[in-house]
Amino acid sequence: MAVADAQSDGMLDRGQPHPSICTSTPTKCQARTRVYQDGKLTAEGFPVGDISDYLENESAVVWLDLLAPDRDDLTVLSEEFGLHPLAIEDAVHPHERTKIDRYRSHLFLTAYAVHLDAASGEIAMSELAAFVTDRAVITVRKDDGVKVDSLIAYWDGSPDLATEGVGYLLHGLLDNIVDGYFDAVQSLDDEIEKLEDLLFAETSRDQGAVQRRSFELRKSLVLFRRVVLPMREVVNTVMRRDLHLMTERLQPYYQDVYDHVLRATEWTESLRDLVTTILETNLTVQSNRMNVITKKVTSWAAIVAVPTFITGFYGMNVPYPGFGHAVGLEVSLAIMLISAALLYVVFKRKDWL
């Protein structure tokens, strides 16, 4: 029997373990357990070895959460719940794609909890796997980036739906993940709005920062799209009647989750297009600014060229009106000043300066 680390996620003050964390299990990893009987929460934080005793009651539904288990930990549970070896392998290996697989005795789900790091503009993803049987939901977290406290809070906030069994537990899991998608895409939207303001700021001179930030956000959107897009198929599969997970009472709740997934997907696609537009606009703005600079430099060169021409003309070693007299210098200076002022006024009116 291994003892769970007292500093792990879910601990209460004074070093006391969370009530739903069991401290003595046949697995080496930290585990959290709950059991519902007849739609009521009857026990939590019990050893994993006691699950069999609870399942002897036909009305019992169990939730088991494992944090960073290895293959041996899941093998201990495979006989009890009939978990398929391929599903166990996928649950242990990292970086699986978002999917749902159907086996004879259970469903296997892989999804990702996400959040945006506003400082770097990067998406942080935490992988989550889940085994769904007719009387149990087993969640497997690869790291503590997936917080289950909000999931437990949802279940505790909707006790009237607990009579729906496994479908109730699975809906809470999916709804919690999809809500995280909305938070992440909202954060991405806010960052893109800041980027738009920076793009057209009059005081902005570091256009390289705009372009770098645009690429960071576009990369995050590409990664986020890989997570949220397959989630539509996952939720759609769970809603199939032949799986008997979505009861008539849970149908509007699952439909709400599906609608949220669609909205998050559409929002992600629009943000990708917007970031692409910002990149193209940034290049256009840079080109326009270069044209303005070129016009200004050319205009000043034209203004300087006229006095240069006049001084060159009067510098010829031949007699000219006023040659050898002060009046000749005065006339040449007057011509230079008048011509330069005239060109300046003309260019200013044409908005070249």
N, C-alpha and C positions, 0 to 999 in steps of 0.2 A: 504494500500500500504506500503510495507516495503522498506527501503532504503538500497542498497547494501553497504557493508563495503568498505570504500575508500582505505583500505590497502590490499585488496584482490588481488589475482593473476590477472595480466593484466592491472594494473594501470600504468599510465604514471607519469612523474616527476611532482613536485609541487602539488601532491595530486589530479590531474585531472583524471577522469575515462577514461579507454580505450574506443575509439569510438564505439566498438562493445558491450560494457557492458551497459545494460539498468539499470537505477537507479530508475525506477518506474514500478513495475510489480504486477500482481495479485498473485504472489508466494512470499513466505517469503525468499527463497534462492536467491543467486546471479544468474543472467541470462545473457547470451550473445546471440544476435540475428543477423541474416543476411537474406536478401531476394535477390534472383536473378530473373530477369524478362527478358525473351527473351535472356537468356545466358549472361546477364550483371548484375553486382552487382549494385543495385539501392538504397539500404538502409541498415543500420546496427545500432545496439544499440537502436532500438526502443522498446517501451514497449511490453511485451508479449500480452497484451490485444489488440494490433493492428494487430496481426497475421491474424485474421479473415478478416480484411479489405484487407490485401495484397493477401490473398488466393482467393479473389473474382476474381482476374485476373487469367485466366486459364493458363497463361504461367509462373506464379510465382512459385518459389521453395524456401522453407524456411529452414533455419538451426537455431535450438534453442539448447543452451547448458545450463544445470542446474548444479550447484555445490552443492552437498550434500543436495538434496531435501528430504522432508519427504513425507509420503503417501498423505497428503492433497495437497501438491504442485502438485503432479502428477495427482491427481483426478481432479484438476482444468482443466488439459489439456485433460483428457480422453474423455470428451464429444466432444471436438473440433476435435480430431484426431481419435476417436474411438479406444482407447487403451484398450486392454483386461485386466481384473482385475488380471489374473495370471501373465501377463507380468509386470504389475505395482508392484505386490508383489515381483517378482524377482528383479526388478530394485531397490527396497528399501532395501531388505535383503542383507547383505554382504556375501562374500565368495561363490558366485555362480561359478559353473564351466564354462569354456569357451564353448559356445554353440551358436546355432542360432535356434530359434523357429519360425515357420510359423503360423500366424493367418490369419483370413479371410481378415482383412483390413490392416495388416502391418506385418513386420518382427521384431522380437526382438533378439538383439545380445548382448552377454556378452563376454568381452575380458579383457585382463590385459596389462597395460603398465609396463615394467620391466626395472630395471637397477641394476648393480652390485655395492655393496659397497666393494671396493678393500681392505679396512682395515680389515673388518671382514670376507670377502669372502661370504657374505650372499646376496641373491637376494631380492631386495625391489620391491614389486608389488603394483600397484594401479589399482583398479577395475573400469571398464568403462562399462556402458550399453548404448544401442542405440535402439531407435524405428525408423524404416524405413517405411514410407508410400509412396504412389505414388507421393507425392508432398512435402514431408518434411523429414528431418532427425533430430531427437531429441537425443542429447547425454546427458547422466546422469553420472557425475563424483562423485564417493564416497568421494574423497578428491582432494586436489590440486596437488597431485603427477602426475596427467595426465596433461601435459602442452598442451594447445590448440594453443599457439602462432605458433608453428611449423606447425600445421595443417592449420591454416589460411594462413601462408606463402606459403604452397604448393598450396592452392587454388588460391591465388593471383599470384603465379608464373605460373599457367596454365590457364589463363582466356579463352583461345580459346576452352577449353573443357567444359566450363560452360554450353554450349548449350545442353549437354547431361543430364542435370537435376540431379535427385537424384542419379543416377549411378555415376556421377562425384563427388558428395559430399561423397558418401560411399567409393569410391575408395581412395580418399584422406585420409579418416579415417583409412581404413585397411592398406594402404601403410605406414602411419605414425607409426602405431602399429608394423608392421612387421620390419620396419627399426630399431625400438627400440630393437627388438629381435636380430638383427644382431650385434648391438652395445654391447648388454649384452653377447652374446656368444663369441664375439671377446675378451671382457674383461676376460671372464672365460678362454679362450684359453691362453691369456697372463699370467694369474695367474698360470695355470698349467705348462707352460714353466718355470716359476720361480721355481716352486716346483721341477721340474725335475733337474734343476741346483743345487738346494739345496740338493737333494737326493744323488747326486754323488760328492758333494763337499768334497775335502780331509780334509778341516778344520772343516767340520760339525760334531758336537758331540751330538747335541740335536736331536736325532731321534724321540723323542716324539713330537717335534714341527712339523716334517714332517708328522707324522701320524695324528696329530690333524688337520693340514691344509688340508690334504687329505680328511678327513671325512667332514670338513666344505664345501669344494668344491663339494664333492659328494652329500651332502645334497642339495646344491644350484642347482645342475644339475637335481636332482630328482624333485624339485619344479618347475624348469624351464621347464622340459619336460611335466609336467602336464598342463602347459599353452600353449606351442607351438605346441604340438602334436595334440590337437583337432582343432587348427586353420586351419589345412588342410581341414577338413570337412566344416568349416565355409566358407572359401573362395570358395571351390568347390560348395557349395550350392548356394552361391550368383551368381556364374557363370551360373546357370541353365537358359536355354532359357525361360522357362515358367514364370519366375519371372519378366522378362522384365526390369531388372536393368542394365545388361551388353549389351550395344548397340554394333553394329559392330565396331564403332570407338573406343570404350573403351575395346574391346576384348584383344588386345595386352597388354594393361596396367594391366588388371586383370590377364592375363596369367603370366605377369612378377611378380605380387604379389604372385601368386600361386607357381611359381618357387622359389621365395625367401623363402617362408614358407617351401618348401621341403628341400632346402639347409640348413636352420636353424635347421630343425628336424634332418637331417642326421649328421650335425655338432655336435648337442647335443648328439646324440647316440654315435658317435665316441669319444667324450670327456668323456662320462660316462665309456666307455670301457678303455680309457686311465687312468682315475683316479683309476679304479679297478686294472689295471696293476701296477700303481705306488704303491698302497697299498701292493700288493703281492711282488713287487720288494723290497720295504722297509723292509718287513719281511725277505726276502732272504738276503739282504745286512746286516741286523742285525745278522742273523745266520752266515753268512760268517765272519763277524768281530769277533763274539764270537769264531768261530773255530780258527781264527788267534791268538786271545788272549790265547785260551787254548793251542795251539801249543807252544807259547812263554813261558807260565808258565811251561808247561811240560819240555821244553828244559832246562830252567834255573834250574828246580828241578833236572834234570838228571846231570847237571854240578855240582851242589852242593852235590849231593848224592855220587859222586866218592871221593872227599876229606873227606866226612864224613865216608865213608867206610875205607879209608886208616888210618885216625886218630883213628878209632875204632880198627883196626887191630893192629896198633902200640901201642895202649893203653892197650893191654892184659898184664896181670901180669906174663908173661913167657919170658925166654930169646929168643932173635931174633938177626939176624945179625946187629951189631952196638949197641946192647943193652948196656946202661950205658955209651955210648960214643957220642961225638958230631956228628960224622959221621952219626949215625943213624937218628938224627933229620934232618940233611942236605939231606939225601937220601929220607926220607919221604916227606919233603917239595918239593923236585924236582919232585917226582912222582905226587904229588897233582897238582903242577903247570902245568906240561906237560900234564897230563890227562885232566885237565880243559880246557887248551888251545886247545887240540886236539878235544874235544867234541864241543867247541865253533866254530871251523872252519868247522867241519862236519855239524853242525846244520845250520850255516850260508849259506853254499853251497846249502843245501836242502831248503833254504828259510823258515826255522822254527824260525828264529830270525830276 
